[in-house]
Amino acid sequence: MKHVLFLDLRNTARSQMAEGWFNQFAEGWGQARSCGTMPGDRIDPLAVVVMAEAGVDIRHQSPKAVNQQMLSESDLVVMMGPDVYPRAFAPDRTWDFLDPTGQSVVHYRVQRDAIRRAVQEFIADLHRRSGQHAEPALFPPVR
């Protein structure tokens, strides 16, 4: 089983979305967690709303601080954006998503869908590297 860690600054929106998508699509062969270098107090309510619109429940998730145990238990670390500090975590991948905090719900939806596509491509790549192939049916349509 692959263990993926989505590393973010505040762990309130984009990394929580990535964790939710990954766990939905990789059920049975992969598990994701998310954390932040400077975690917020609570998950962003708009992130919860837009993910619920797509059928993914992240309302019970909470921001967590990155720690060595999380890093050592992860096979892969994905840094969510260019604003994540410090850069001492040597991620396996770095994505270019900006923190949506303070933006409109439309911006959150656009980001949700972009993160979904990135997670799907990531999973498909993991399957290819392991000799498996990700079938399009693996990824159900957004509601």
Buried (B, 14 or more C-beta within 10 A) or exposed (E): EBBBBBBBBBBBBBBBBBBBBBBBBBEEEBBBBBBBBEBBEEBBEBBBBBBBBBEBEBBEBBBBEBEEEBBEEBEBBBBBBEEBEEEEBEBBBBBEBEBBBEBEEEBBBBBBBBBBEBBBEBBBEBBEEEEEEBEEEEBEEEE
